[in-house]
Amino acid sequence: MKFPAYVPQVVRTYLTGMLEGSEHKKNGWNTSLESSQQEIMEIEKAIERSSGRGEVEILDSLHKQRIEAVKLRDVLAAEAECLQRLIHDERMRNAYALLIYEISDDEQWCWVIDAAWAARGDFGEYRERLKLAEEQKTEIADSAAKLASQLDRFSEIGITGPDEFYSVRDLLRKTDNDDSRATNLQIWKDMRKHVVGDHHQQDRKLEKQQELDFPLSESDRIMVVGYGNSQPFNIRFVSVGAQGTFDPQADLRYGWEKAPPLAALLRTVAKAAENFEPAEDGMIGAAIASRQGSVKSEYIRALAYLLFDRYKFEATIRLLRAMAIIATVVLNKSEIDVTYDDVRKALSRPSA
């Protein structure tokens, strides 16, 4: 691959690895792009063959495969083209000239290139996610509070409803894991009796039968006082030296008896939803920190996060000027010309 003279040697090596592959990255973006284009050609040949045979059902599947393959090809092409611009776009001459004064080692050159490439993206999707999360959390809060009130009103009627209206323990007893993975369903079925404190139910039935078959004399018994403090004692009589007769989950079952009812848990859910503020963190959070979406400001903020927060560069005037050039080259839109003033304003006014 040929490089203009102004591209530093370490940048040449790093970008060659990203585009053509290296010992650390087997397939570069160019290699992946070539494979994707080859896949599209194979699908188009298959479409031509199936079309000649009148294989309607197969054709429908092949056309869908081609649509997805073209989408992937376009993504790969955009990534490769962006990296090529960092090499061959004449405007990068000034960016590299500025960066020479700010970069002290080879690793920092790689960081700058990686940040320039990684900061690009369609952040509109993340803004839409936050909008949907805000809408849904409001609905969750309203629905949880409403259901809690309905359960309270039902209790006031005086009719005994199903245990599931009140007890979380009974909800767990009656609810299977509807996860699509069968292993999770079976694991929950096996673990549920431990969680709700039913593990020794069958064992206790057997013990009671054994006591009937082999009654103990008073001299063979001792009194066991369970957890109590200010609560009622749990008193049971067992055989001296007997093993396995004390239920280690007695405190668990007692705890479930004192657990809050379903309505109280729903009010907690409602409060949590009301107090929750949907947000993204990291580079994405920085990019969409402004109130309104702007391709220019989003890229600048994302690039700044990577350079200053992740890689710990100092925000010098020369680096900000280089960022403006890089942003213009990477975004590559005729209507976007990023200036030093754009970079400075975007970073000084996070809410703008």
C-alpha positions in Angstrom: 0.0 0.0 0.0 1.3 3.4 -0.9 1.3 6.3 1.6 1.7 10.0 1.2 5.0 11.2 2.7 3.2 13.2 5.4 1.7 10.0 7.1 3.9 9.0 10.0 5.5 5.5 9.8 3.7 4.1 12.8 0.3 5.3 11.4 1.1 3.5 8.1 1.8 0.3 9.9 -1.3 0.6 12.1 -3.7 1.5 9.2 -2.2 -1.3 7.1 -3.1 -3.8 9.8 -6.6 -2.4 10.1 -7.2 -2.6 6.4 -5.3 -5.7 5.3 -5.1 -7.6 8.6 -2.2 -8.3 10.9 -1.0 -11.0 13.3 -3.4 -9.6 15.9 -6.3 -9.1 13.5 -6.5 -11.9 10.9 -8.9 -10.2 8.6 -8.7 -6.5 7.9 -11.6 -4.4 6.6 -10.5 -4.7 3.0 -10.3 -8.5 3.3 -13.8 -8.6 4.9 -15.1 -6.3 2.2 -13.8 -8.6 -0.5 -15.4 -11.6 1.1 -18.7 -9.8 1.4 -18.6 -8.8 -2.3 -17.9 -12.4 -3.2 -20.8 -13.6 -1.1 -23.2 -11.2 -3.0 -21.9 -12.5 -6.3 -22.6 -16.1 -5.2 -26.1 -15.2 -4.1 -26.8 -13.4 -7.4 -25.7 -16.5 -9.3 -28.0 -18.7 -7.2 -30.9 -16.2 -7.9 -30.2 -16.5 -11.6 -30.2 -20.3 -11.4 -33.4 -20.5 -9.3 -35.1 -18.0 -11.5 -34.5 -20.1 -14.6 -36.0 -23.1 -12.8 -39.0 -21.3 -11.5 -38.2 -22.0 -7.8 -40.3 -19.3 -6.3 -39.9 -20.2 -2.6 -36.1 -20.5 -2.9 -36.0 -17.2 -4.8 -37.8 -15.4 -2.0 -35.2 -16.6 0.5 -32.3 -15.7 -1.8 -33.6 -12.2 -2.3 -33.7 -11.7 1.5 -30.2 -13.1 1.8 -29.0 -10.6 -0.8 -30.6 -7.6 1.0 -28.8 -8.5 4.2 -25.5 -9.2 2.4 -25.7 -5.8 0.6 -26.3 -4.1 4.0 -23.2 -5.8 5.4 -21.2 -4.9 2.3 -22.1 -1.2 2.6 -21.1 -1.2 6.3 -17.8 -2.8 5.6 -17.2 -0.4 2.6 -17.9 2.6 4.8 -15.4 1.5 7.4 -12.7 0.8 4.9 -13.3 4.1 3.1 -13.0 6.0 6.4 -9.6 4.5 7.1 -8.5 5.2 3.5 -9.4 8.9 4.0 -7.2 9.1 7.0 -4.4 8.1 4.7 -5.0 9.8 1.4 -7.2 12.8 2.1 -4.9 15.8 1.5 -6.5 17.7 4.4 -4.9 15.2 6.8 -1.5 16.7 6.0 -2.2 19.6 8.3 -3.7 17.3 11.0 -0.6 15.1 11.1 1.6 18.2 11.2 -0.3 19.5 14.3 -0.3 16.1 16.0 3.5 15.8 15.8 3.8 18.4 18.6 1.2 16.6 20.8 2.3 13.0 20.5 5.3 11.6 22.3 5.3 7.8 21.4 4.0 5.3 18.9 1.2 4.1 21.1 -0.4 7.6 21.2 -0.4 7.7 17.4 -2.4 4.5 17.4 -4.8 5.9 20.0 -5.5 9.0 17.9 -6.2 6.9 14.8 -8.4 4.5 16.7 -10.4 7.3 18.3 -10.8 9.1 14.9 -12.3 5.9 13.4 -14.3 4.7 16.4 -16.0 8.0 17.1 -18.0 7.9 13.9 -21.5 6.4 14.1 -25.2 6.9 13.9 -26.1 8.1 17.4 -29.7 8.7 16.4 -30.5 5.1 17.3 -29.3 5.7 20.9 -31.3 8.9 21.2 -34.4 7.0 20.1 -33.6 4.3 22.7 -33.5 6.9 25.5 -36.8 8.3 24.3 -38.5 4.9 24.3 -37.0 4.1 27.7 -38.4 7.4 29.1 -41.9 6.5 27.8 -41.8 3.0 29.0 -40.5 3.8 32.5 -43.5 6.2 32.9 -45.9 3.5 31.8 -44.3 1.0 34.2 -44.6 3.4 37.1 -48.2 4.0 36.4 -49.1 0.4 35.8 -47.3 -0.9 38.9 -48.9 1.8 41.2 -52.3 1.0 39.7 -52.0 -2.7 40.2 -50.8 -2.2 43.8 -53.9 -0.1 44.5 -56.2 -2.7 42.9 -54.7 -5.4 45.1 -55.2 -3.3 48.2 -58.9 -2.6 47.2 -59.5 -6.3 46.6 -58.1 -7.1 50.1 -60.6 -4.6 51.6 -63.6 -6.4 50.1 -63.3 -9.2 52.6 -63.2 -12.1 50.0 -60.1 -14.3 50.3 -58.4 -14.3 46.9 -55.7 -16.6 45.5 -52.5 -16.7 47.4 -50.7 -15.3 44.3 -52.5 -11.9 44.9 -50.5 -11.5 48.1 -47.5 -13.8 48.5 -44.4 -13.5 46.4 -43.4 -16.9 47.7 -46.6 -18.4 46.2 -46.0 -16.6 42.9 -42.5 -18.2 42.7 -44.1 -21.6 43.6 -46.6 -21.3 40.7 -44.5 -19.6 38.1 -42.2 -21.5 35.7 -39.2 -19.8 34.0 -40.5 -18.9 30.5 -37.0 -18.4 29.1 -36.6 -20.0 25.7 -33.7 -22.1 26.9 -35.0 -25.4 28.2 -32.1 -25.8 30.7 -33.1 -22.6 32.6 -36.7 -24.0 32.9 -35.4 -27.2 34.4 -32.9 -25.6 36.6 -35.5 -23.3 38.1 -37.9 -26.3 38.7 -35.1 -28.0 40.6 -34.0 -25.0 42.6 -37.4 -23.5 43.3 -38.1 -25.7 46.3 -34.8 -24.5 47.8 -35.6 -20.8 47.2 -39.1 -21.0 48.8 -38.0 -23.2 51.7 -39.9 -26.4 50.6 -36.7 -28.5 50.2 -37.4 -30.7 53.3 -41.1 -31.1 52.9 -40.9 -34.7 51.7 -38.1 -35.5 54.3 -40.4 -34.2 57.1 -43.2 -36.5 56.0 -40.8 -39.4 56.1 -39.6 -38.4 59.5 -43.1 -38.2 60.9 -43.9 -41.7 59.6 -40.7 -43.0 61.2 -41.7 -41.5 64.5 -45.0 -43.3 64.3 -43.2 -46.6 63.6 -40.5 -46.0 66.3 -41.9 -43.8 69.0 -39.4 -42.1 71.3 -39.5 -42.2 75.1 -39.3 -39.0 77.0 -35.7 -39.8 78.0 -34.7 -40.0 74.3 -35.9 -36.4 73.6 -34.4 -33.0 73.9 -36.0 -29.6 73.4 -34.5 -27.5 70.5 -35.2 -23.8 70.6 -34.9 -22.2 67.2 -34.6 -18.5 66.1 -36.6 -16.3 68.2 -35.3 -13.2 70.0 -38.4 -11.1 70.4 -40.3 -13.3 68.0 -42.2 -16.5 68.9 -39.8 -19.4 69.6 -39.7 -22.4 67.2 -39.7 -25.4 69.6 -39.4 -28.9 68.4 -38.5 -32.3 70.0 -36.0 -34.5 68.4 -34.1 -37.7 69.3 -30.8 -37.3 71.1 -28.0 -37.9 68.6 -30.4 -38.0 65.7 -29.2 -36.5 62.5 -31.1 -34.8 59.7 -34.2 -34.1 61.8 -33.5 -30.3 62.2 -34.8 -28.3 59.2 -32.0 -25.9 58.2 -34.5 -23.9 56.1 -36.8 -23.1 59.0 -35.5 -19.6 59.2 -36.0 -19.2 55.4 -39.6 -20.2 55.6 -40.1 -17.9 58.6 -38.6 -15.1 56.6 -40.9 -15.7 53.7 -43.9 -15.5 56.1 -42.7 -12.0 57.1 -41.9 -10.9 53.6 -43.7 -7.8 52.2 -46.8 -8.6 50.1 -47.0 -8.3 46.3 -48.7 -4.9 46.5 -45.8 -3.4 48.5 -43.3 -4.8 46.0 -45.2 -3.2 43.2 -45.1 0.2 44.9 -41.3 -0.2 45.1 -41.2 -0.9 41.4 -43.4 2.2 40.7 -41.1 4.3 42.8 -37.9 2.9 41.1 -39.4 3.7 37.7 -40.4 7.2 38.7 -36.9 8.0 40.0 -35.0 6.3 37.1 -33.4 8.6 34.5 -32.5 6.7 31.3 -29.0 7.5 30.2 -26.1 6.2 28.1 -22.5 6.3 29.4 -19.1 6.3 27.9 -18.5 7.5 24.4 -22.2 7.2 23.4 -23.3 9.2 26.5 -20.8 11.9 25.6 -22.0 12.0 22.0 -25.6 12.5 22.8 -25.2 14.9 25.7 -26.6 17.8 23.7 -30.3 18.4 23.7 -30.7 18.0 19.9 -29.0 15.6 17.5 -26.2 17.0 15.3 -23.9 14.8 13.3 -21.1 17.3 13.8 -21.4 17.9 17.5 -22.0 14.2 18.2 -18.8 13.2 16.4 -16.8 15.9 18.2 -18.0 14.9 21.6 -17.4 11.2 20.9 -13.9 11.9 19.7 -13.2 14.2 22.6 -14.4 11.5 25.1 -12.0 8.9 23.6 -9.0 11.3 23.4 -9.4 13.1 26.8 -11.3 10.6 29.0 -10.0 7.3 27.7 -6.6 8.1 26.4 -5.9 11.1 28.7 -4.6 13.6 26.1 -4.5 17.3 27.1 -7.0 19.6 25.3 -4.4 21.9 23.7 -5.1 24.4 21.0 -3.1 22.3 18.5 -5.0 19.1 19.3 -8.4 20.9 19.0 -7.4 22.2 15.6 -6.3 18.7 14.6 -9.7 17.3 15.8 -11.5 19.8 13.6 -9.6 18.6 10.5 -10.1 14.9 11.5 -13.8 15.4 12.0 -14.2 17.0 8.6 -12.3 14.2 6.9 -14.0 11.4 8.8 -17.6 12.7 8.4 -16.9 13.5 4.7 -20.1 15.4 4.0 -20.1 18.4 1.6 -22.3 20.4 4.0 -20.1 19.8 7.0 -16.9 21.8 7.5 -15.7 21.5 11.1 -13.8 24.4 12.5 -11.7 24.9 15.6 -14.5 27.1 16.9 -17.0 24.3 16.4 -14.8 22.0 18.5 -14.2 24.5 21.2 -18.0 25.3 21.5 -19.1 21.7 21.5 -16.7 20.9 24.3 -17.4 24.0 26.4 -21.2 23.8 26.2 -22.3 20.2 26.8 -26.0 21.1 26.8 -25.9 22.9 23.5 
